[in-house]
Amino acid sequence: MTSFCGTTLCLDRSDINTDEIIPARYLTEIEKTAMGPHLMEDLELEGFDPKQDLKEIGVLVARRNFGCGSSREHAPWALEANGIHVVIAESFARIFYQNMFNCGMLAITLNTKQIDRLFQAAAVSPLHVAVDVDTGKIQATAGPDTWTIPFALTGFEKALVQAGGWVEYADQNY
Amino acid sequence: MGKTIAQKIFNSHLVDQPFGEVNVLRLDRVFCHEITTPTAIQDLVARGRDRVFDPDKIKAVIDHVTPAKDAKTALQGKILRDWARRHAISDFFDIGRNGVCHAIFPEKGFVRPGFVIIMGDSHTCTHGAFGAFAAGVGTTDLAVGILKGVCAFKKPDTLKIEIIGTLLPGVFAKDVILEVIRKITVNGATNKVIEFCGPVVDAMSMEARMTMSNMAVEAGATSGICRPDRVTVEYLWPFIKDDYPDRQAALENFSRFMPDADAVYAEHKIIDVKNLPPLVTFGYKPDNVKPVSDMAGTRVDQVYIGSCTNGRIEDLRVAAQVVRGEKIAESVRAIVSPATPEVFSQALEEGLIKIFMDAGFCVTNPTCGACLGMSNGVLASGEVAAATTNRNFNGRMGKGGMVHLMSPATAAATALTGAITNSHLFEN
């Protein structure tokens, strides 16, 4: 069984780019974990403080076209270094999306209504989600509310997450 | 059913279709630079897989921060250099011979129509200008590419963008691609391949096509492909002359990758550029685009002419034509960075470097440096740049800095006045 869970941070913006997730000035680091302290330090979003708001977060929720721009896998590494293994959004940029699965992490696409509900719930009380890759279900909990959201992954995406990433998968298959 | 260029390339490179939904393709080229490759190398070493699938198909360059600016960037260069030596990767371009990856690799003749190319760099789509499928990937895809010579891609749904009309004098490929991005938005081509065609593209040089294909990713595209034609063959001829009896034979061979007349496109857009004025970006997204005249007078602190988008010889010629005999405004710092040593040499020979220096430009060695705020021209907070680069993200050229993207002609004119302005090449 492959599952991820955590408290969510909702970032109410579309087109959050990889320069905002991890600025280029940190691309001189070679160790993946060195990205950790700099996650989203350039993201200017009302009420968002990267130093405070990323603590104890396991899941990000955003709007459309998350991860656009540079191909830098430093973006997923910066998330991973902070214990964030899941990003949920209305849509993703291609390279970021693939990088998440290649690292054995999850990028989940939900529709506007489902994303809206997550934002609304998180505005009232802390939102916690548990993601089950095998059943394709997200269990969301916010205060007294609990609801289930189905999501779709392709067979290949599931296989990557289950193998632990693309290197492992390719090594077994090619 | 007819096929697009991308579909033909996919069919000719298919290794596996896991779950019937993903295409694992054989790679003709894996391009590498010192920012995203060292981590892939270290990862492979740690896994006991320090091998390369074919040293002749791997090309590497140090380009993002060169010469190294500190111990960290020196180490990145060293890891790439040592790895290239260890695996006998003979096409490795170190300091003195190095240039911006997406300018130097085509210039060396490493790209061919029908190739599948990956690199750990989002602007790898540039090489689509040659009728190749070239895509930016992350470090993990790069590591697998280096090790196994394969990469996985979703089905290549194609967005056909037909560009019609005739460009006005003073309007360039950069303006065309900004118009395309404005029209289709920053995610208008996500998970799609753009196929650029139409009389305007046919009339473009390879340099201009590279400028256009380069920014396909700014609309989310996986690759931005131009149809291989006589212009492509002419550019490649010095590298392929021993492979074909004549140019016509090369063209016929490359035409295998031309789209079928009944090719099925996911979408078809026609963009008429007959009245297109020079354009400029105004916000933090590449689809925030306006005519230069609407932004005229916006003060800038720095002008930057260079990058994988617009650092080629044609770009320098146009910029030099605008600044010839003039001086840059006192309030402005102007930087020109020829994208490769060959471009630099050619610019010297043609007297362009002298024109830039006489005008007050700083001429740097070939490097990506300032474009992504890593070196050689980083902005201070609150500063504004006029740049011929490809991204205007918040803080892209330095935290708190603002970037306006434009053509080399507009950037050069802006350097002269210190504020965004149309060049004299545009008369309307």
Interface residues (C-beta under 8 A of the other chain):
Chain A: D15 N17 D19 E20 P23 A24 R25 L27 T28 E29 I30 K32 D42 E44 R64 N65 C68 G69 S70 S71 R72 E73 P76 S91 F92 A93 R94 I95 Q98 N99 N102 C103 T154 G155 F156 A159 G165 W166 V167 A170 D171 N173 Y174
Chain B: V15 D16 P18 F19 E21 V22 V24 I35 T36 P38 T39 Q42 D43 R47 R49 H64 V65 D70 K72 T73 L75 Q76 I79 G120 D121 S122 T124 G136 V137 G138 T139 T140 D141 A143 V144 L147 K148 V150 A152 V186 N187 T190 N191 G220 T222 K285 L372 G373 M374 R391 F393 N394 G395 R396 K399
